Amino acid sequence: SVWTPGQVTTGSYKVTMLIKTFCEGMSFCEGMSLIGSGSLYLSHIQAWAALWEGCCAIYGCLYYLLSAIPPLGSANFPFSGISPGGLSNGTSGEDYWGHVFWDQDTWIYPNILLFYPEAACAILKYRIRTLEEHYTTHGNKDTSAATGREVCPEKIYGGGDPHQWRCDAGSWGWDLKLFQQEGGWDVVQAITQYWCSRVVWNCEEENYHIVGKCYAPDEYHCTVDNSVYTNAVAGGVRRNDLEIYEPVTDPQGPAMTWSMFAIGWLELKEVKRAQQQMSKCFSNITEPFKIWVENSDGSGAVNFLTGMGGFLQAIFFGYAGFRISRSCLKFDPIYPDDIKQLNITGICYLGSKLSFTFTKEKPPSK
């Protein structure tokens, strides 16, 4: 027989679950109980309603980023990191095999931290849990997964993004128990050891150089000495960097490229130059559900959380100009010609929830 649209078909499915721990078993049983009572979908709606309450943001990107982390109030929820495509999806050569890259810490984490520090803490705890496997004498692993073991299919050992930990915990008023009792300081110590192992003393110049041991974002040139990424870039040369790299950057490069150029130009108050870069980001958004793809031609990883994270950072740290410090939360908003007002609600800082309204006519709210 031939199936035609409109016909009702029935079938049966056999699902096999591999449960390793008691907590996983309890979680599975709870889920089955919710399905049986018909309340699973309702609990899903309620969980998202709690997240979005009072939060006006760029919903599409935040939705997919937040979908990749445990729900609020579930500190013991098993979490195995975030891959560039969210769930561990992809076969050989596709969507990064579902592995956890530096994308999690560099592109995704800052946006979640800004609004939901408790949820962002899950990312830090993942790095703590996998530290023993993650850090070796060879340096930070390029990719990892549930256990933290190296799962990169090639012999590449990159720098990861170890400096991402910064002073975020103190600035957000977290309970320092994470660092004092739960292994956070072990990660900080490993970061310092990592960078110490990457520098070489230059007797003639009497300073340290980072020599050929770190992989920068420029994937066409590996292990470059004193990469502009790994070395601190003085503010006076920022414009030169943008002018030099913008015309030679691969036009088919990944989505984060343009958002970072935009932030650089916004720091220099070059709004039109920033807009030219920012507008390129929209080529990576697919309709109707605002899902991102890695490259503007539709190729690469799908549901590309890394690109979404870069886009959100351009909004929060570029146009809104947020900068996090121990003493204050700084902001320096900049407006494109067609935007007169920017509203950001729900920023978390030192235990408080802050809402900002930036307008061209009035000074920024505090």
Buried (B, 14 or more C-beta within 10 A) or exposed (E): EEEEEEEEEEEEEEEEEEEEEEEEEEBEEEEEEBEEEEEBEEBEEEEBEEBBEEBEBBEBBBBBBBBBBBBEEBEEEEBBBBBBBBEBBBEEEEBBBBBBBBBBBBBBBBBBBBBBBBBBBBBBBBBBBBBBBBBEEEBBBBBBBBEBEBBBEEEBBBBBBBEBBBEBBBBBEBEEEBBEEBBBBBBBEBBEBBBEEBBEEEEEEEEBBBBEBBBBBBEEEEBBEEBBBBBEEEEEEBBEBBEEBBEEBEEEBBBBBBBBBBBBBBBEEBBEBBBBBBEBBEBBBEEEEBBBBBBBEEEBBBBBBBBBBBBBBBBBBBBBBBEBEEEEBEBBBBBBEEBEEBEBBBBBBEEEEBEBEBBEEEEBEE
